[in-house]
Amino acid sequence: MLIFTGILVLMIGYLIWFQVAKSRETINNPYNARLETFENRVIRGNILASDGQLLAYTEVSAEGKEKRVYPYGCTFSHVLGYSEYGKTGIEELGNFQLLTSNAYFAEKFINELKEQKNIGDSLVTTLDVELQTAAHDALGDQKGAVVVLEAATGNVRALVSKPDYDPGEVAAKWGELSSSEDSVLLNRALQGRYPPGSTFKTITLLEYLRENPQAEENYAFSCEGKVQVGNSSIRCYHGTRHGELDLRRAYAKSCNSAFADIGRSLDVRRLQELTEQLLFNEELPLAFPYQKSSFSLKTSDSEALHMMTAIGQGDTLVTPMHMAMLMAAVANDGMLMTPRFLNRTESYTGQTVERYPVTEYKRLLDAREAETLKGYLRSVVEEGTASALQSDLYTAAGKTGTAEYSSDKNKSHAWFIGYVTGDKPDLAVCVLAEGAGSGSEHAVPVAKRIFDTYYGEN
């Protein structure tokens, strides 16, 4: 009797846990036939920006035909996603809420008697229309991605991936979009993996400082524009000779020679541990489908590979979202907040149904290390490759990157990762422009457009 009583208690406990923690996930599974009954009874709800602007809504014709409308067209395509031919983005993330109606009981009862649909709940997102539009427009026709996070909350303020599409035209253009050679439907911000180029020097720097606590005072390097590795050489960008450098100036000027030299001195095992601490090869706290960033380097690898890895040109691959998360953690004194796309659910009349909390995910760095990195990141703007970001309205910090991705040394991805601080909540930003060229020339202007918009300089 005790055994059967115990089993019964466990079953009851499991049912309670399932209803609280897992029922929505199960209902929201695209293979769940129950969703079809939801769609037959409820008009899909609205998706709103953080300030209440409509990002997606359902238009119902006089004949009762429903059409999903996206007022901003391509601007929010990959973050909102689409709701036909499957669901992606926020349309998928909030599918359960959008097909649930919390209208007044009497209204729902009367609609059911009339065999009319009820109106679904609205999702209020964390997205900012001005920042999203600025990022989208600044990237222009360039393939790539932009991610903007609020460092202290994890709120996703903007997420752009290009090439893009109009979510309202997915049904009409499905064949063209799904077979596109440019992978139009791919969310490059979360699923695109790229060599990080010089942005990885931030991680190389951190490991070097951990292994050499006196490096800030004692480091010195004479840059001749290249370092020799066996029969090949690693060159600074355009072969620039940076001359005599301390560690801060080597980072600010993004000296390949200095950081390649640092790379061959590092403890590979400790560098591997640091990358794991920074979530390389690890699961990320993301509600959307994503790719893991990868890092692989062994003690037995060649000295040349050690040096190339240190400047972000080895086998390392990263996603723009991951790099934005790292910058958000630095700006937030080492604490990474869980990226958050949804703020709350409201009934169609505006009554709050559910709020989604801001949550800490994991401490990636201690506060002292974060403060040290802030100083180096600021030096890139004050005296280095991101000087175009200097402004009287805000203080920007970050790292540029120019990442080769093929045997053609003239082809490279442009990167900028960093953050901005001032009289508003700090924003972390990652900009990637595929095959565009140098980060200072092609990624920094995108970040500047975002920062200027945020602080009202435009």
ABEGO torsion letter per residue (X at the ends): XAAAAAAAAAAAAAAAAAAAAAAAAAAABAABAAAAAAAAABBBBBBBBAAGBBABBBBBBAAGBBBBBBAAEAAAAAAAEBABGEBBEAAAAAAAAAABBABBAAAAAAAAAAGBBBBBBBBBBABBAAAAAAAAAAAEABBEBBBBBBAAAGBBABBBBOBBBBAAAAAAAAAAAAABAAGAABBAAAABBBBAEAAAAAAAAAAAAAABAAAAAABBBBBAGBBBBEABBBBBBGGBBAEBBBAAAAAAAGBAAAAAAAAAABBAAAAAAAAAAAGBGBBBBBABBBBBBBBBBBAABBAAAAAAAAAGABABBBBAAAAAAAAAAAAAGGBBBBBBABABBBBAAGBBABBBBBBBABBABBAAAAAAAAAAAAAAAAABAAAAABBAABBBBEBBBBBBABABAABBBBBBBEBBBEABBBBBBBBBBBGAEBAAAAAAAAAAAAAAAAAGAX
